[in-house]
Amino acid sequence: MAPRRPDSGTTDVRTAILSAATRLFEERGVDGLSMRQIATAIGYSATTIYLHFDGKDALMLAVCSSGFDEFGASLEAAARSAVTPLQGILASSDAYVQFALANPMLYDVMFVRPQEWAIAAPGDPASFQGLVGLVMAAMDTGDLRRDDPRDVAAAVWSALHGVVALALAFQDQIDLFEPTAVLARAQRLVAALLDSLK
């Protein structure tokens, strides 16, 4: 006997919808994803999804909000594992690259082709605020010279984004973009940038 499906109004169905949407999004990207595909994946009609989400944008916002939370938590955990703020910048930079390479579709929506529905509020994202805080702390300890901390953080972010975006765009075409090589390249670039700011 097949297991009984949860009632279409329950939180179990909402969880199943989010899980299926996340998996299909990671496989196909936002442009290749439809509500009908998600419904088929969970064994319900597309109408059931609308009991939990107003539409595809609302569903994808929920998927991406979870991704942003995971991204921020991975950077924060990496920074906390470091002994000094400067080491925290380097550790969180590694976490940035590793997250992007492990979640290319999500990274694309977050930072390459940001969708209007993926941006919950104006202002600095929490992950960027964390980087600014690390930069300020490194300036307080004298590991970095005094400067505009947001500008320095933006320079670090730009360096990381450049390395990652190239890797994701050309990983199947050029043999320079294996994950280990990408991480090493990002480490050298960020280290050189920070050295220039001492």
C-alpha positions in Angstrom: 0.0 0.0 0.0 1.4 3.4 -1.0 2.0 5.9 1.8 -0.7 8.5 2.2 0.2 11.9 0.9 0.0 14.7 3.4 -3.0 17.0 3.1 -2.4 19.7 0.5 -2.7 22.5 3.1 -0.1 21.1 5.5 3.4 22.4 6.2 4.7 19.0 5.0 3.5 19.8 1.5 5.1 23.3 1.7 8.4 21.6 2.7 8.1 19.1 -0.2 7.4 22.0 -2.6 10.5 23.9 -1.5 12.6 20.8 -1.6 11.5 19.9 -5.1 11.8 23.5 -6.3 15.3 23.8 -4.9 16.4 20.5 -6.6 14.8 21.4 -10.0 16.2 24.9 -9.8 19.7 23.6 -9.2 19.3 21.2 -12.2 17.7 23.5 -14.7 18.0 27.1 -13.5 15.2 29.6 -13.0 14.4 29.9 -16.7 14.0 26.1 -17.1 11.7 25.7 -14.1 7.9 25.6 -14.1 5.2 25.2 -11.5 3.9 22.2 -13.4 7.3 20.5 -13.1 7.4 21.1 -9.4 3.8 19.8 -9.0 4.7 16.6 -11.0 7.8 16.1 -8.8 5.7 16.1 -5.6 2.7 14.3 -7.0 0.2 17.1 -6.6 -1.6 19.4 -9.1 0.0 22.9 -9.8 -3.1 24.3 -8.0 -1.8 22.9 -4.7 1.4 25.0 -5.0 -0.7 28.1 -5.1 -2.2 27.2 -1.6 1.3 27.8 -0.2 2.9 30.4 -2.6 1.3 33.2 -4.7 3.3 32.2 -7.7 6.7 31.3 -9.1 8.3 34.5 -8.0 7.2 33.9 -4.4 8.4 30.3 -4.5 11.7 31.2 -5.9 12.1 34.0 -3.3 11.7 31.3 -0.6 14.2 29.0 -2.3 16.7 31.9 -2.7 16.2 33.2 0.8 17.2 29.8 2.1 20.3 29.9 -0.1 21.3 33.4 1.0 21.0 32.3 4.6 23.2 29.3 3.9 25.7 31.5 2.1 25.9 34.0 5.0 26.2 31.3 7.6 29.0 29.6 5.8 31.0 32.9 5.5 30.3 33.7 9.2 31.4 30.2 10.3 34.6 30.5 8.3 35.4 33.9 9.8 34.7 32.8 13.3 37.1 29.9 12.9 40.0 32.3 12.3 42.3 33.7 15.0 42.6 37.3 13.6 40.3 39.5 11.5 42.7 39.4 8.6 42.7 35.6 8.7 38.9 35.9 8.9 38.8 37.7 5.6 40.9 35.0 4.0 38.8 32.2 5.5 35.5 33.7 4.5 36.9 34.4 1.0 37.6 30.6 0.7 34.1 29.9 1.9 32.7 32.3 -0.7 34.5 30.5 -3.5 33.5 27.1 -2.3 29.8 28.0 -1.9 29.7 29.5 -5.4 31.3 26.5 -7.1 29.0 24.1 -5.2 25.9 26.2 -5.9 26.3 27.7 -9.4 22.6 28.2 -10.2 22.0 30.0 -6.9 25.2 32.1 -7.3 24.0 33.1 -10.7 20.7 34.4 -9.3 22.4 36.0 -6.4 25.3 37.8 -8.0 25.5 37.3 -11.8 21.9 37.8 -13.1 20.1 39.0 -10.0 16.3 38.6 -10.3 14.1 41.3 -8.8 12.3 38.7 -6.7 15.6 37.5 -5.2 16.4 40.8 -3.6 14.4 41.0 -0.4 15.4 44.5 0.7 17.6 47.4 -0.4 20.9 48.0 1.3 24.0 45.9 2.1 23.4 42.2 2.3 24.2 40.6 5.6 27.2 38.7 4.1 28.7 42.0 2.9 28.1 43.7 6.3 30.0 40.8 7.8 32.9 41.4 5.5 32.9 45.2 6.2 33.0 44.3 9.9 36.1 42.0 9.4 37.8 44.8 7.4 37.1 47.3 10.2 38.4 44.9 12.8 41.6 44.3 10.7 42.1 48.1 10.5 41.6 48.4 14.3 44.3 45.7 14.9 46.7 47.5 12.4 46.7 44.6 10.0 45.2 46.9 7.3 45.8 50.6 7.0 42.9 53.0 7.7 40.7 53.4 4.6 37.0 53.3 3.8 36.0 49.8 5.0 33.1 49.5 2.6 35.4 50.3 -0.3 38.0 47.7 0.8 35.3 45.1 1.4 33.9 45.9 -2.1 37.4 45.4 -3.6 37.7 42.0 -1.9 34.2 41.0 -3.1 35.0 42.2 -6.7 38.2 40.1 -6.7 36.3 37.0 -5.6 33.4 37.6 -7.9 35.7 38.0 -10.9 37.4 34.7 -10.3 34.2 32.8 -9.6 32.1 34.3 -12.4 34.9 33.4 -15.0 35.1 29.9 -13.6 31.3 29.4 -13.8 31.1 30.8 -17.3 33.9 28.9 -18.8 34.4 25.7 -16.6 33.2 23.4 -19.4 35.3 25.2 -22.2 38.7 26.0 -20.7 40.7 23.7 -18.5 41.8 26.6 -16.2 38.8 26.3 -14.0 38.9 23.2 -11.9 37.7 23.9 -8.4 41.1 23.5 -6.8 42.7 25.9 -9.3 39.9 28.4 -8.9 40.2 28.4 -5.1 44.0 28.8 -5.3 43.6 31.7 -7.8 41.2 33.5 -5.6 43.4 33.0 -2.5 46.4 34.6 -4.4 44.4 37.5 -5.6 42.8 38.3 -2.3 46.1 37.9 -0.5 47.8 40.3 -3.0 45.0 42.8 -2.6 45.2 42.7 1.2 49.0 43.0 1.1 48.6 46.2 -1.0 46.3 47.6 1.8 48.7 47.1 4.7 
